[in-house]
Amino acid sequence: MNASPAPATDAGAPDRIDASVLKLAGVVVLGAIMSILDITVVNVAMPTFQTEFDVANYSTVAWTVTAYTLALATVIPLTGWAADRFGTKRLYMTALVLFTVGSVLCALSWNIGALIGFRVIQGLGGGMLMPLGMTIMTKAAGPERMGRLMAILGVPMLLGPILGPILGGWLIEDASWHWIFLINLPLGAIALVYAWFILPKDEPKAGEAFDFVGMLMLSPGLALFLYGISSIPEEGTVATPKVWATMLIGGALVVAFVFYSFKPKNPLLDLRLFQNRDLTVATVTMFLFAASFFGGLLLIPTYFQQVRGESALLAGLLVAPQGIGSLLTMPIAGMLVDKMPVGRVVPVGLAILTATMFGLTQIEADSSYFYVLGVLFVMGLGMGLTMMPLMTAALRTLNEAQVARGSTLLNIIQQIASSVGVAVISVVLTNRMQNSEAVSAGQAMMEAQRTGEQPDPSVLQYIASLGDKFETVMLGEMSDAYAGSFWVAFALCLVTLGFSVLLPRKASAVAKPDSDTPAPVLMH
């Protein structure tokens, strides 16, 4: 798209982020924090759910996370069409209501089945909040200021993984598990009132037919594919039908949609956007980045809990340096990508990420906290220079009519990439743990203590043979399993760094607004 720059929303000060746009950012960030927090806050509550609902199988409890994720993946493809058809303000408020009602229902759950079902309702609302927020911010900022606005939108993506475990651990210890959901009631009410007064009134675009055929292929295809991926850590292999059959069917539906999507004028997901080279390169780079970073990030709090013996609350606090580092560089990255090509910013961030991921491959059971926290802080600096600049690069060349579809596409790509990265690295960690005799013996003893049953005599004999050295050996082999898993994340970071050289290193033209679409007006 060789187009002239779009006029800024504030004609008098094209480079300034004015108060009206910042108010919009407040609505979007609040909604995004609610959605992303609920992905991470439940992680620390799963042992509590297992006890409270008297569930013997941990994999059943894990569905409280899986159901939410699958609901997100299912509804995201519908968001672009629905935003055009009903208007972003109306749909955003609907998503807030759905998410808040789902949260209250989760708090009222009477058994694990009810909780899983209500998490689906919550996920249907949460899945729309992020792509809609990106659409609102992109239209309000204009392409010239998108870097700085996307940096603001990146805040909840950073705070979610950091504050989720801290908030979840605190509420469970000092209140009850119900409050990890009930806290969304006042937040949702505030966000709803805020959105009513602040979000601009946009007119729905009538006349565009809904792509039912595409929906019947893409939404269940994504759900089945991600279900198969999310089942890999539990099964420990891809050879079981629960994994390969669902992934095969889901993948076939997604591939069928890809071929089909070029036929209708208005497909559910507009893959024609990939004709834009900058968007394509940025999207592939973002996929590789999300798989490597979020897959590796999963290991850090569990390392603190399993190897170092920290509580869920303290483990969450120890991850905070990574978020602090990101918060320091993300605003700088936003300003930089508004002034220089993204190909000169993102590779620097990825180089930092790659170096720090290598640093995590060296961790041991007794590594100093100064070293580990220092590595996490520097990793955060690199992350802040990477994630939102990639999204900015992908979206800034799209015109206003393409923004809703483009943000939907990016959110689907990121969701799939994160799930793939988490699944792959979880399997590596699980297999390395299972191949360790000391770790397996320790896990067998913990299971025996939980159930009250006598462990296998061979386990007791092995532990007795090591005597006082057993715990040292077990923790050493456990830390080796984590270090080996970080090597996988490091390799993925290297691939991402190599691919990032294709990002534009010269100034790219930004999209001009549609000739028949007026610039958005902020109505309060």
C-alpha positions in Angstrom: 0.0 0.0 0.0 1.8 3.1 -1.2 -0.4 5.6 0.5 0.0 8.9 2.1 -0.1 9.2 5.9 -3.5 9.5 7.5 -4.3 12.7 9.3 -4.1 12.5 13.0 -7.1 12.6 15.2 -6.0 15.9 16.7 -5.2 18.0 13.7 -3.6 20.8 15.7 -1.1 18.5 17.4 -0.6 15.4 15.2 2.1 13.9 17.4 0.6 14.5 20.8 -1.5 11.9 22.6 -4.3 14.1 23.7 -6.6 13.7 26.8 -9.5 12.3 24.7 -7.4 9.4 23.3 -5.9 8.7 26.8 -9.4 8.4 28.2 -10.2 5.8 25.5 -7.0 4.0 26.4 -8.2 3.8 30.0 -11.4 1.9 28.9 -9.5 -0.5 26.7 -6.7 -1.2 29.2 -9.2 -1.8 32.0 -11.1 -4.3 29.9 -7.9 -6.0 28.7 -6.6 -6.4 32.2 -9.8 -8.1 33.3 -9.6 -10.5 30.4 -5.9 -11.3 30.7 -5.8 -11.5 34.5 -8.4 -14.2 34.5 -6.2 -16.4 32.3 -3.4 -16.3 34.9 -5.2 -15.8 38.2 -6.9 -19.2 38.0 -3.5 -21.0 37.6 -2.7 -20.7 41.3 -6.2 -21.7 42.3 -6.3 -25.1 40.6 -5.0 -27.0 43.7 -7.7 -25.2 45.7 -10.4 -26.3 43.2 -9.2 -29.8 43.4 -9.6 -29.8 47.2 -12.8 -27.7 47.4 -14.7 -29.7 44.8 -13.1 -33.1 45.8 -11.8 -33.9 42.4 -9.3 -36.8 42.2 -8.0 -36.1 38.7 -5.9 -33.0 38.3 -6.5 -33.0 34.5 -10.2 -32.4 35.2 -9.4 -29.3 37.2 -7.1 -28.1 34.4 -10.2 -27.7 32.3 -11.0 -24.5 34.2 -8.1 -23.0 32.2 -8.6 -24.9 29.0 -12.3 -24.1 28.7 -11.6 -20.4 29.0 -8.9 -20.5 26.4 -11.0 -22.5 24.0 -13.9 -20.0 24.4 -11.5 -17.2 23.6 -10.3 -18.9 20.4 -13.8 -19.7 19.3 -15.2 -16.2 19.6 -12.2 -14.2 18.4 -12.9 -14.9 14.7 -16.5 -13.5 15.0 -15.3 -10.2 16.5 -14.2 -8.5 13.3 -17.6 -9.1 11.6 -19.6 -8.3 14.7 -17.7 -5.0 15.2 -18.6 -3.9 11.7 -22.2 -5.1 12.0 -23.1 -3.8 15.4 -20.5 -1.1 16.1 -17.4 -1.4 18.4 -19.0 0.5 21.3 -22.1 -1.6 21.5 -20.1 -4.9 21.1 -17.5 -3.9 23.6 -20.1 -3.1 26.2 -21.8 -6.5 25.5 -18.5 -8.3 25.9 -18.0 -6.5 29.3 -21.5 -7.6 30.5 -20.9 -11.2 29.3 -17.5 -11.4 31.0 -18.8 -9.9 34.3 -21.9 -12.1 34.4 -19.7 -15.1 33.7 -17.4 -14.1 36.5 -20.2 -14.0 39.0 -21.5 -17.3 37.9 -18.1 -18.8 38.3 -18.0 -17.6 41.9 -21.4 -19.3 42.5 -20.3 -22.7 41.1 -21.4 -25.7 43.1 -19.1 -28.3 41.5 -16.2 -28.5 39.0 -18.5 -29.1 36.0 -20.5 -25.9 36.7 -17.2 -23.9 37.1 -15.9 -25.2 33.7 -19.2 -24.3 32.0 -19.3 -20.8 33.5 -15.7 -20.3 32.5 -16.8 -20.8 28.9 -19.3 -17.9 29.3 -16.6 -15.8 30.8 -14.2 -16.6 27.9 -16.8 -15.7 25.3 -16.9 -12.2 26.7 -13.1 -12.0 27.4 -12.2 -13.2 23.9 -13.8 -10.1 22.3 -12.3 -7.5 24.6 -8.7 -7.6 23.3 -9.3 -7.4 19.5 -12.1 -4.8 20.1 -9.7 -2.8 22.2 -7.0 -2.9 19.5 -9.6 -1.8 17.0 -10.8 1.2 19.1 -7.2 2.3 19.8 -6.0 2.0 16.2 -8.9 4.1 14.9 -8.5 6.7 17.6 -4.7 7.1 17.3 -4.2 7.1 13.6 -1.2 5.4 12.0 1.2 8.2 12.9 0.7 7.7 16.7 0.0 4.0 16.7 3.3 3.0 18.3 2.7 5.0 21.5 -0.9 3.9 21.8 0.0 0.3 21.2 2.6 0.6 24.0 -0.3 1.7 26.3 -2.3 -1.3 25.2 0.6 -3.6 26.0 0.4 -2.7 29.7 -2.3 -5.3 30.5 -0.4 -8.0 28.5 2.5 -7.5 30.8 0.6 -7.0 34.0 -1.6 -10.1 33.5 1.1 -12.7 33.9 2.7 -10.7 36.8 -0.3 -9.7 38.8 -2.4 -12.8 38.2 -0.4 -15.2 40.4 0.1 -12.5 43.0 -3.5 -11.5 43.2 -4.7 -15.1 43.0 -2.4 -16.2 45.8 -3.3 -13.3 48.0 -7.1 -13.7 47.6 -7.0 -17.4 48.1 -4.8 -17.1 51.3 -6.6 -14.1 52.9 -10.2 -14.5 51.6 -11.5 -17.5 49.5 -11.3 -18.8 45.9 -14.7 -17.1 45.2 -13.0 -13.7 45.2 -10.7 -14.4 42.3 -14.0 -14.2 40.3 -16.1 -11.8 42.4 -13.4 -9.1 42.1 -14.5 -8.7 38.4 -17.9 -7.5 39.5 -16.9 -4.0 40.6 -14.2 -3.8 37.9 -16.8 -4.8 35.3 -19.3 -2.3 36.6 -16.7 0.5 36.5 -15.6 -0.5 33.0 -19.2 -0.6 31.7 -20.0 3.0 33.0 -16.6 4.2 31.8 -17.3 2.8 28.3 -20.8 4.2 28.1 -19.5 7.8 28.5 -16.1 7.6 26.9 -16.2 5.3 23.9 -17.0 7.1 20.6 -20.4 6.4 19.0 -19.7 4.5 15.7 -22.4 3.6 13.2 -22.9 -0.1 12.3 -22.2 -1.0 8.7 -25.3 -2.8 7.6 -25.5 -5.0 4.5 -22.5 -7.3 5.0 -23.6 -10.9 5.1 -22.3 -13.1 7.9 -20.0 -15.9 6.7 -21.7 -18.9 8.3 -19.8 -21.4 6.2 -16.5 -19.9 7.4 -17.7 -19.8 11.0 -18.6 -23.6 10.8 -15.0 -24.3 9.7 -12.8 -21.8 11.6 -14.3 -21.6 15.1 -14.6 -25.3 15.8 -11.4 -25.9 13.9 -9.5 -23.6 16.2 -11.2 -25.0 19.3 -10.4 -28.6 18.4 -6.8 -27.8 17.3 -6.0 -25.9 20.5 -7.8 -28.6 22.6 -5.4 -31.2 21.1 -2.4 -29.0 21.8 -3.5 -28.2 25.3 -3.9 -32.0 26.0 -0.2 -32.8 25.1 1.3 -31.9 28.5 -1.3 -34.1 30.2 -0.9 -37.0 27.9 2.9 -36.6 27.6 2.8 -37.6 23.9 1.1 -36.8 20.6 0.4 -40.5 20.0 -2.9 -40.7 21.8 -6.2 -40.1 19.9 -7.2 -37.4 22.3 -4.2 -35.4 20.9 -3.7 -36.4 17.3 -7.3 -36.9 16.4 -8.5 -33.6 17.6 -5.5 -31.8 16.2 -6.0 -33.5 12.8 -9.7 -32.7 12.6 -9.2 -29.2 13.8 -6.2 -28.6 11.5 -8.2 -30.0 8.5 -11.0 -27.5 9.3 -8.6 -24.6 9.5 -6.9 -25.6 6.3 -10.3 -25.9 4.6 -11.2 -22.5 5.8 -7.9 -21.1 4.4 -8.8 -22.3 0.9 -12.4 -21.2 1.2 -11.7 -17.8 2.6 -10.6 -16.4 -0.7 -14.0 -17.1 -2.3 -16.5 -14.9 -0.5 -16.3 -11.1 -0.7 -16.4 -10.7 3.1 -14.9 -13.8 4.7 -15.0 -14.4 8.5 -11.3 -13.9 8.6 -9.8 -11.8 5.8 -6.6 -13.7 4.8 -6.2 -11.3 1.8 -4.6 -9.0 4.3 -1.5 -11.1 4.0 -0.9 -9.6 0.6 0.6 -6.8 2.6 4.2 -7.8 3.0 4.8 -5.8 6.1 1.8 -7.3 7.9 2.9 -10.8 6.8 6.5 -10.5 8.0 5.4 -8.9 11.3 2.8 -11.5 11.9 5.2 -14.5 11.3 7.7 -12.8 13.6 5.1 -12.3 16.3 4.0 -15.9 16.0 7.6 -17.1 16.6 8.1 -14.6 19.4 4.9 -15.5 21.2 5.7 -19.3 21.0 9.2 -18.8 22.4 8.5 -16.1 25.0 5.2 -17.2 26.5 6.3 -20.9 26.4 9.5 -20.0 28.4 7.6 -17.6 30.7 5.4 -20.4 31.8 8.4 -22.2 33.4 9.6 -19.3 35.6 6.9 -19.3 38.4 6.8 -23.1 38.5 10.6 -23.1 38.9 10.3 -20.9 41.9 7.6 -23.1 43.4 8.9 -26.6 42.6 12.6 -26.2 42.8 13.0 -23.3 45.3 9.9 -24.3 47.4 8.3 -20.8 47.3 4.6 -20.2 47.8 2.4 -19.2 44.9 2.2 -15.6 46.2 6.0 -15.2 46.5 6.6 -16.9 43.2 4.3 -14.3 41.6 6.2 -11.5 43.3 9.6 -12.9 42.1 8.4 -12.7 38.5 7.7 -9.0 38.9 11.2 -7.8 37.7 10.4 -9.1 34.2 7.3 -6.9 34.2 9.1 -3.9 35.6 11.7 -4.1 32.8 9.0 -4.3 30.2 7.2 -1.3 31.6 10.4 0.7 31.4 11.1 0.1 27.7 7.6 -0.3 26.3 6.9 3.5 26.2 10.3 4.1 24.7 9.6 1.5 22.0 6.3 3.1 21.3 7.9 6.5 20.6 10.7 4.8 18.6 8.5 2.9 16.1 6.5 6.2 15.5 9.8 7.8 14.3 11.9 4.9 12.8 11.3 1.6 11.0 10.3 -1.3 13.2 13.1 -3.3 11.7 15.6 -1.2 13.6 13.8 -1.6 17.0 12.5 -5.2 17.2 15.8 -7.0 16.4 17.4 -5.2 19.4 14.7 -6.4 21.7 14.9 -10.0 20.3 18.7 -10.0 20.7 18.2 -9.1 24.4 15.5 -11.8 24.8 17.7 -14.4 23.2 20.6 -13.6 25.4 18.5 -13.7 28.6 16.8 -17.0 27.6 20.4 -18.4 27.3 21.0 -17.1 30.8 18.0 -19.1 32.0 19.5 -22.3 30.6 22.3 -21.9 33.2 20.0 -21.9 36.3 20.6 -24.5 39.0 18.8 -25.5 42.2 20.9 -23.1 44.2 21.4 -20.2 41.7 21.4 -16.9 43.4 18.2 -14.9 43.3 20.3 -11.9 42.4 21.3 -13.7 39.1 17.8 -15.1 38.3 15.9 -11.8 39.0 18.6 -9.8 37.1 18.1 -12.1 34.1 14.3 -11.6 34.3 14.6 -7.8 34.6 16.8 -7.6 31.4 14.5 -10.1 29.7 11.7 -7.6 30.4 13.6 -4.8 28.8 13.8 -6.9 25.6 10.2 -7.9 25.7 9.1 -4.2 26.0 11.1 -3.5 22.8 9.5 -6.4 20.9 5.8 -7.3 21.4 3.8 -4.1 20.8 6.2 -2.8 18.1 5.4 -6.0 16.1 1.7 -5.4 16.5 2.2 -1.8 15.5 4.1 -2.8 12.4 1.3 -5.2 11.4 -1.6 -2.8 11.9 -0.3 0.6 10.8 -0.5 -0.2 7.1 -4.2 -1.1 7.2 -6.9 1.3 6.4 -9.8 2.0 8.8 -12.1 -0.6 7.1 -9.4 -3.3 7.6 -8.5 -2.5 11.2 -11.2 -4.7 12.9 -10.3 -7.7 10.7 -6.6 -7.1 11.1 -6.7 -7.0 14.9 -8.8 -10.1 14.9 -6.3 -11.9 12.8 -3.4 -10.8 15.1 -5.2 -12.0 18.2 -5.9 -15.4 16.7 -2.2 -15.8 15.6 -1.0 -14.8 19.1 -3.4 -17.2 20.8 -2.4 -20.1 18.6 1.3 -19.3 19.0 1.1 -19.0 22.8 -0.7 -22.3 23.1 1.8 -24.1 20.8 4.8 -22.7 22.7 3.3 -23.6 26.1 2.4 -27.1 25.0 5.8 -27.8 23.4 7.9 -26.6 26.3 5.5 -28.2 28.9 6.0 -31.6 27.1 9.8 -31.1 27.2 9.7 -30.3 30.9 7.3 -33.2 31.7 9.4 -35.8 29.8 12.6 -34.6 31.4 11.0 -34.9 34.8 9.7 -38.4 34.1 13.1 -39.5 32.9 14.6 -38.5 36.2 14.4 -41.4 38.8 14.9 -39.0 41.7 12.1 -36.6 40.5 9.8 -39.5 39.8 10.4 -40.9 43.3 9.7 -37.6 44.9 6.5 -37.2 42.9 5.4 -40.7 44.0 6.0 -39.9 47.6 4.0 -36.7 47.3 1.1 -38.6 45.7 1.3 -41.2 48.5 1.0 -38.5 51.1 -2.0 -37.0 49.3 -3.9 -40.2 48.9 -2.7 -42.0 52.1 -1.6 -45.0 50.2 1.7 -46.8 50.5 4.2 -46.0 47.7 5.8 -48.7 45.6 8.6 -50.6 47.6 11.1 -49.8 44.8 10.6 -46.1 45.4 11.3 -46.5 49.1 14.3 -48.6 48.3 15.7 -46.0 45.9 15.1 -43.1 48.4 16.8 -45.1 51.2 19.8 -45.8 48.9 20.5 -42.1 48.6 19.8 -41.3 52.3 20.3 -37.6 53.2 21.4 -36.8 49.6 18.0 -37.6 48.1 16.5 -34.1 48.3 19.7 -32.6 46.9 19.8 -35.0 44.0 16.1 -34.6 43.3 16.2 -30.8 43.2 19.4 -30.9 41.1 17.8 -33.1 38.5 14.6 -31.0 38.6 16.6 -27.8 37.9 18.3 -29.6 35.1 14.9 -30.4 33.6 14.0 -26.7 33.7 17.4 -25.7 32.2 16.9 -28.2 29.4 13.4 -26.8 28.7 14.8 -23.3 28.6 17.2 -24.5 25.8 14.1 -25.1 23.6 12.9 -21.6 24.3 16.3 -20.3 23.5 16.4 -22.1 20.2 13.0 -20.6 19.3 14.3 -17.2 20.2 17.2 -17.6 17.9 14.9 -18.6 15.0 12.8 -15.5 15.8 15.8 -13.2 15.8 16.9 -14.6 12.5 13.5 -14.1 10.9 13.3 -10.5 12.2 15.9 -9.3 9.7 13.0 -9.4 7.1 11.2 -6.6 9.0 11.2 -3.3 7.2 14.4 -1.2 7.8 13.2 1.7 5.8 10.3 4.0 6.4 7.0 2.3 5.2 4.0 4.1 4.0 1.0 4.0 6.3 -2.5 3.5 5.1 -4.7 6.4 4.2 -8.2 6.6 5.6 -11.0 5.3 3.4 -12.3 8.0 1.1 -15.9 7.3 2.1 -15.2 6.8 5.8 -14.8 9.9 7.9 -12.2 10.1 10.6 -13.5 8.9 13.9 -14.9 11.6 16.2 -14.5 11.1 19.9 -18.0 11.8 21.4 -18.2 11.9 25.2 
